[in-house]
Amino acid sequence: LVAGAFCIPLYVPYVLTGRWIFGRSLCKLWLVVDYLLCTSSVFNIVLISYDRFLSVTRAVAYRAQQGNIKRAVLKMVMVWVLAFLLYGPAIISWEYISGRSIIPAGECYAEFFYNWYFLMTASMLEFFTPFISVMFFNLSIYLNIQKRTKIRLDIFHEAHNQSFTDEMEMSPEAKLASKCCKQKDSAETLGKAQAAASTASPGAKDLLSTSSERVGKPKCCNKKSCKNSASTLSLERRMKIVSQSMTQRFRLSRDKKVAKSLAIIVGIFGICWAPYTLLMIIRAGCHGHCISDYWYEISFWLLWINSAVNPVLYPLCHYSFRRAFIKLLCPKKLKIQP
């Protein structure tokens, strides 16, 4: 918003006419604000990536600190302070430290524009280190999700492979029902054998009679009750497994969305910032003779495009940002929502 309201309106006439007509003081202010906005945009991406990294890899500690508003405000203030310290003092005081200004009249750019050593150091702090950091956070989130997915699948398969009729884990009622059903099945089998042996020899009849006395009559419920007992036990254990699986699946789905959104933000950040950073380093090394102004202008506009796209990307990729934007822009709409 500030870039569109302040930086771009001053830069467009400068590009079209080739001359800076707003004076030296406004030039420095414009440079400070421009560098501050672009650098803070990068540092905010790092802060958001770090926040998402903690929410996925250290969920318990993250939830415990979620209500700490002071900590969040302190982090945001630190981002803007560090962004200012990276370029602000150099823009304001470079000519006083060096003893003279190298910028011709009618032009507006930083005094360190062709200082290769300063730009290389600043680029390390502004682009390379943040980019490596967010890549590390994103990769850690991805590996954490992969590990948890594997663990969830292993637990799910192991639970399903267990016997649901293991008497060691059955309740006393379930054990009695299981024993009852086995006794009843034995009695039914013996009855069929006696019927088949009714025409057999007297010796066979005596043997079956003795077996019948050992088995005895089943002292349990009917066949329907046996099935119900086993079904109830199986259903309870299955419901427990399904409940645990659904909870883990929900958390993994949420974390996968976080990883995808971070990948989009990091990808756009790299595309927008890499050309400018590399061209600035090369341009400073050859004092502007090896890089066309055309390519520099394109890379410069990419930074503003990144700053303009980020406020749109954050709400689209993160529910918390989307809710915060709605609360800020449409507070009445948020109150209506359940």
PECORVEN-V877657 format. One record per residue. SS is DSSP state (alpha for helix, beta for strand, coil for the rest). PHI is phi in whole degrees, -180 to 180 (NA if undefined). OMEGA is omega in radians with two decimals (NA if undefined). Layout:
BEGIN
ss=SS phi=PHI omega=OMEGA
ss=SS phi=PHI omega=OMEGA
END
This chain:
BEGIN
ss=coil phi=NA omega=3.13
ss=alpha phi=-67 omega=3.11
ss=alpha phi=-63 omega=3.13
ss=alpha phi=-72 omega=-3.09
ss=alpha phi=-89 omega=-3.04
ss=alpha phi=-120 omega=-3.01
ss=alpha phi=-72 omega=-3.07
ss=alpha phi=-65 omega=3.12
ss=alpha phi=-59 omega=3.10
ss=alpha phi=-82 omega=-3.08
ss=alpha phi=-81 omega=-3.09
ss=alpha phi=-60 omega=3.09
ss=alpha phi=-61 omega=3.13
ss=alpha phi=-64 omega=3.13
ss=alpha phi=-71 omega=-3.08
ss=alpha phi=-70 omega=-3.09
ss=alpha phi=-94 omega=-3.10
ss=coil phi=81 omega=-3.14
ss=coil phi=-133 omega=3.05
ss=coil phi=-93 omega=-3.01
ss=coil phi=-111 omega=-3.02
ss=coil phi=-103 omega=3.08
ss=coil phi=91 omega=-3.06
ss=alpha phi=-71 omega=-3.11
ss=alpha phi=-65 omega=3.12
ss=alpha phi=-68 omega=3.07
ss=alpha phi=-62 omega=3.14
ss=alpha phi=-65 omega=3.11
ss=alpha phi=-63 omega=3.13
ss=alpha phi=-62 omega=3.13
ss=alpha phi=-64 omega=3.14
ss=alpha phi=-62 omega=-3.13
ss=alpha phi=-65 omega=-3.11
ss=alpha phi=-63 omega=3.12
ss=alpha phi=-64 omega=3.14
ss=alpha phi=-63 omega=-3.11
ss=alpha phi=-65 omega=-3.12
ss=alpha phi=-66 omega=-3.12
ss=alpha phi=-68 omega=3.12
ss=alpha phi=-64 omega=3.08
ss=alpha phi=-62 omega=3.11
ss=alpha phi=-66 omega=-3.11
ss=alpha phi=-65 omega=3.08
ss=alpha phi=-66 omega=3.08
ss=alpha phi=-63 omega=3.10
ss=alpha phi=-63 omega=-3.13
ss=alpha phi=-64 omega=3.13
ss=alpha phi=-66 omega=3.11
ss=alpha phi=-62 omega=3.11
ss=alpha phi=-65 omega=3.12
ss=alpha phi=-63 omega=3.11
ss=alpha phi=-67 omega=3.09
ss=alpha phi=-61 omega=3.12
ss=alpha phi=-67 omega=-3.10
ss=alpha phi=-65 omega=-3.11
ss=alpha phi=-94 omega=-3.03
ss=alpha phi=-88 omega=3.14
ss=coil phi=-134 omega=-2.99
ss=alpha phi=-62 omega=-3.08
ss=alpha phi=-65 omega=3.13
ss=alpha phi=-65 omega=-3.13
ss=alpha phi=-66 omega=3.14
ss=alpha phi=-65 omega=3.14
ss=alpha phi=-67 omega=-3.10
ss=coil phi=-102 omega=-3.04
ss=coil phi=-64 omega=-3.11
ss=coil phi=-87 omega=-3.11
ss=coil phi=-84 omega=-3.09
ss=alpha phi=-71 omega=-3.12
ss=alpha phi=-60 omega=3.14
ss=alpha phi=-64 omega=3.14
ss=alpha phi=-65 omega=3.12
ss=alpha phi=-64 omega=3.13
ss=alpha phi=-62 omega=3.12
ss=alpha phi=-63 omega=-3.13
ss=alpha phi=-67 omega=3.10
ss=alpha phi=-64 omega=3.13
ss=alpha phi=-62 omega=3.10
ss=alpha phi=-60 omega=-3.11
ss=alpha phi=-70 omega=3.11
ss=alpha phi=-66 omega=3.13
ss=alpha phi=-65 omega=3.11
ss=alpha phi=-63 omega=3.11
ss=alpha phi=-69 omega=-3.09
ss=alpha phi=-65 omega=-3.10
ss=alpha phi=-67 omega=-3.08
ss=alpha phi=-122 omega=-3.02
ss=alpha phi=-54 omega=-3.14
ss=alpha phi=-59 omega=3.14
ss=alpha phi=-67 omega=3.13
ss=alpha phi=-65 omega=-3.05
ss=alpha phi=-76 omega=-2.94
ss=alpha phi=-111 omega=-3.06
ss=alpha phi=-59 omega=-3.08
ss=alpha phi=-67 omega=3.13
ss=alpha phi=-76 omega=3.12
ss=alpha phi=-72 omega=-3.14
ss=alpha phi=-77 omega=3.10
ss=coil phi=94 omega=3.12
ss=coil phi=-159 omega=3.11
ss=coil phi=-104 omega=3.14
ss=coil phi=-101 omega=-3.08
ss=coil phi=-89 omega=3.12
ss=coil phi=-67 omega=3.09
ss=coil phi=-66 omega=3.13
ss=coil phi=85 omega=3.10
ss=coil phi=-125 omega=-3.11
ss=coil phi=-142 omega=3.00
ss=coil phi=-157 omega=-3.06
ss=coil phi=-70 omega=-3.13
ss=coil phi=-63 omega=-3.12
ss=coil phi=-91 omega=-3.02
ss=coil phi=-58 omega=-3.12
ss=coil phi=-113 omega=3.10
ss=coil phi=-90 omega=-3.01
ss=alpha phi=-64 omega=-3.08
ss=alpha phi=-65 omega=3.13
ss=alpha phi=-66 omega=-3.11
ss=alpha phi=-65 omega=3.11
ss=alpha phi=-66 omega=3.12
ss=alpha phi=-65 omega=3.14
ss=alpha phi=-65 omega=3.13
ss=alpha phi=-66 omega=3.08
ss=alpha phi=-62 omega=-3.11
ss=alpha phi=-81 omega=-3.03
ss=alpha phi=-93 omega=-3.06
ss=alpha phi=-124 omega=-2.99
ss=alpha phi=-65 omega=3.12
ss=alpha phi=-64 omega=3.07
ss=alpha phi=-60 omega=-3.11
ss=alpha phi=-65 omega=3.10
ss=alpha phi=-64 omega=-3.14
ss=alpha phi=-64 omega=-3.11
ss=alpha phi=-69 omega=3.06
ss=alpha phi=-66 omega=3.10
ss=alpha phi=-64 omega=3.13
ss=alpha phi=-62 omega=-3.11
ss=alpha phi=-66 omega=3.12
ss=alpha phi=-66 omega=3.11
ss=alpha phi=-63 omega=3.10
ss=alpha phi=-63 omega=-3.14
ss=alpha phi=-62 omega=-3.14
ss=alpha phi=-65 omega=3.10
ss=alpha phi=-64 omega=3.13
ss=alpha phi=-66 omega=3.11
ss=alpha phi=-62 omega=-3.14
ss=alpha phi=-64 omega=-3.13
ss=alpha phi=-68 omega=3.10
ss=alpha phi=-64 omega=3.12
ss=alpha phi=-64 omega=3.13
ss=alpha phi=-63 omega=-3.14
ss=alpha phi=-62 omega=3.14
ss=alpha phi=-66 omega=3.12
ss=alpha phi=-63 omega=3.13
ss=alpha phi=-65 omega=-3.10
ss=alpha phi=-65 omega=-3.14
ss=alpha phi=-68 omega=3.14
ss=alpha phi=-64 omega=3.14
ss=alpha phi=-66 omega=-3.12
ss=alpha phi=-75 omega=3.14
ss=alpha phi=-81 omega=3.12
ss=coil phi=-72 omega=3.10
ss=coil phi=-78 omega=-3.13
ss=coil phi=-80 omega=-3.13
ss=coil phi=-114 omega=3.11
ss=coil phi=-69 omega=-3.04
ss=alpha phi=-70 omega=3.12
ss=alpha phi=-69 omega=-3.11
ss=alpha phi=-110 omega=-3.10
ss=coil phi=-88 omega=3.07
ss=coil phi=-73 omega=3.12
ss=alpha phi=-56 omega=3.14
ss=alpha phi=-65 omega=-3.12
ss=alpha phi=-68 omega=3.10
ss=alpha phi=-62 omega=3.14
ss=alpha phi=-63 omega=-3.14
ss=alpha phi=-65 omega=3.14
ss=alpha phi=-65 omega=3.13
ss=alpha phi=-64 omega=3.14
ss=alpha phi=-61 omega=-3.09
ss=alpha phi=-67 omega=3.11
ss=alpha phi=-64 omega=-3.13
ss=alpha phi=-65 omega=-3.12
ss=alpha phi=-68 omega=3.11
ss=alpha phi=-63 omega=3.12
ss=alpha phi=-65 omega=3.14
ss=alpha phi=-65 omega=-3.14
ss=alpha phi=-65 omega=3.13
ss=alpha phi=-64 omega=3.14
ss=alpha phi=-67 omega=3.12
ss=alpha phi=-63 omega=3.11
ss=alpha phi=-65 omega=3.14
ss=alpha phi=-67 omega=3.12
ss=alpha phi=-65 omega=3.13
ss=alpha phi=-64 omega=-3.13
ss=alpha phi=-71 omega=-3.08
ss=coil phi=-95 omega=-3.10
ss=coil phi=-64 omega=3.14
ss=coil phi=-99 omega=-3.08
ss=coil phi=-84 omega=-3.10
ss=coil phi=-72 omega=3.11
ss=alpha phi=-58 omega=3.14
ss=alpha phi=-64 omega=3.14
ss=alpha phi=-67 omega=3.13
ss=alpha phi=-64 omega=3.13
ss=alpha phi=-63 omega=-3.14
ss=alpha phi=-64 omega=3.12
ss=alpha phi=-67 omega=3.12
ss=alpha phi=-63 omega=3.11
ss=alpha phi=-63 omega=3.12
ss=alpha phi=-65 omega=3.14
ss=alpha phi=-65 omega=3.13
ss=alpha phi=-66 omega=3.14
ss=alpha phi=-68 omega=-3.12
ss=alpha phi=-72 omega=3.14
ss=coil phi=73 omega=3.14
ss=coil phi=-85 omega=3.12
ss=coil phi=-69 omega=-3.13
ss=coil phi=-102 omega=-3.06
ss=coil phi=-131 omega=-3.12
ss=coil phi=-73 omega=-3.12
ss=coil phi=-77 omega=-3.08
ss=alpha phi=-64 omega=3.13
ss=alpha phi=-63 omega=3.13
ss=alpha phi=-65 omega=3.11
ss=alpha phi=-62 omega=-3.14
ss=alpha phi=-64 omega=-3.14
ss=alpha phi=-64 omega=-3.14
ss=alpha phi=-63 omega=3.14
ss=alpha phi=-66 omega=-3.13
ss=alpha phi=-65 omega=3.14
ss=alpha phi=-63 omega=3.13
ss=alpha phi=-62 omega=-3.14
ss=alpha phi=-63 omega=-3.12
ss=alpha phi=-65 omega=-3.14
ss=alpha phi=-62 omega=-3.11
ss=alpha phi=-69 omega=3.11
ss=alpha phi=-65 omega=3.13
ss=alpha phi=-63 omega=3.12
ss=alpha phi=-64 omega=3.14
ss=alpha phi=-65 omega=-3.14
ss=alpha phi=-63 omega=3.13
ss=alpha phi=-62 omega=3.11
ss=alpha phi=-64 omega=-3.13
ss=alpha phi=-66 omega=-3.14
ss=alpha phi=-65 omega=3.11
ss=alpha phi=-63 omega=3.13
ss=alpha phi=-66 omega=3.14
ss=alpha phi=-66 omega=3.11
ss=alpha phi=-63 omega=3.14
ss=alpha phi=-64 omega=3.13
ss=alpha phi=-66 omega=3.11
ss=alpha phi=-62 omega=3.11
ss=alpha phi=-64 omega=-3.12
ss=alpha phi=-69 omega=3.08
ss=alpha phi=-66 omega=3.07
ss=alpha phi=-64 omega=3.09
ss=alpha phi=-61 omega=-3.13
ss=alpha phi=-64 omega=3.14
ss=alpha phi=-65 omega=3.14
ss=alpha phi=-64 omega=3.09
ss=alpha phi=-64 omega=3.14
ss=alpha phi=-62 omega=3.11
ss=alpha phi=-65 omega=-3.12
ss=alpha phi=-63 omega=-3.14
ss=alpha phi=-66 omega=3.13
ss=alpha phi=-62 omega=3.12
ss=alpha phi=-66 omega=3.09
ss=alpha phi=-59 omega=3.13
ss=alpha phi=-64 omega=-3.14
ss=alpha phi=-64 omega=-3.08
ss=alpha phi=-79 omega=-3.02
ss=alpha phi=-97 omega=-3.09
ss=alpha phi=-60 omega=-3.14
ss=alpha phi=-60 omega=-3.12
ss=alpha phi=-64 omega=-3.10
ss=alpha phi=-62 omega=-3.13
ss=alpha phi=-66 omega=3.14
ss=alpha phi=-66 omega=3.12
ss=alpha phi=-65 omega=3.13
ss=alpha phi=-67 omega=3.13
ss=alpha phi=-66 omega=-3.12
ss=alpha phi=-62 omega=3.13
ss=alpha phi=-67 omega=-3.13
ss=alpha phi=-68 omega=-3.12
ss=coil phi=-107 omega=3.10
ss=coil phi=56 omega=3.03
ss=coil phi=80 omega=-3.07
ss=coil phi=-93 omega=-3.07
ss=coil phi=-110 omega=-3.14
ss=coil phi=-123 omega=3.13
ss=coil phi=-70 omega=3.10
ss=alpha phi=-61 omega=-3.13
ss=alpha phi=-60 omega=-3.13
ss=alpha phi=-69 omega=3.11
ss=alpha phi=-65 omega=-3.14
ss=alpha phi=-63 omega=3.13
ss=alpha phi=-63 omega=-3.14
ss=alpha phi=-65 omega=3.13
ss=alpha phi=-68 omega=3.12
ss=alpha phi=-69 omega=3.10
ss=alpha phi=-62 omega=3.11
ss=alpha phi=-65 omega=3.12
ss=alpha phi=-68 omega=3.08
ss=alpha phi=-62 omega=3.10
ss=alpha phi=-62 omega=3.12
ss=alpha phi=-65 omega=3.14
ss=alpha phi=-76 omega=-3.08
ss=alpha phi=-80 omega=-3.07
ss=alpha phi=-55 omega=3.12
ss=alpha phi=-62 omega=3.08
ss=alpha phi=-86 omega=-3.11
ss=alpha phi=-67 omega=-3.07
ss=alpha phi=-59 omega=3.11
ss=alpha phi=-65 omega=-3.13
ss=alpha phi=-70 omega=-3.04
ss=alpha phi=-92 omega=-3.06
ss=coil phi=-130 omega=3.13
ss=alpha phi=-64 omega=-3.11
ss=alpha phi=-63 omega=3.09
ss=alpha phi=-68 omega=-3.13
ss=alpha phi=-62 omega=3.12
ss=alpha phi=-66 omega=3.12
ss=alpha phi=-66 omega=3.12
ss=alpha phi=-66 omega=3.11
ss=alpha phi=-64 omega=3.12
ss=alpha phi=-64 omega=-3.12
ss=alpha phi=-76 omega=-3.03
ss=alpha phi=-92 omega=-3.09
ss=coil phi=-133 omega=-3.09
ss=alpha phi=-62 omega=-3.14
ss=alpha phi=-67 omega=3.14
ss=alpha phi=-64 omega=3.14
ss=alpha phi=-68 omega=3.14
ss=alpha phi=-69 omega=-3.12
ss=alpha phi=-73 omega=-3.12
ss=coil phi=-65 omega=3.13
ss=coil phi=-68 omega=NA
END
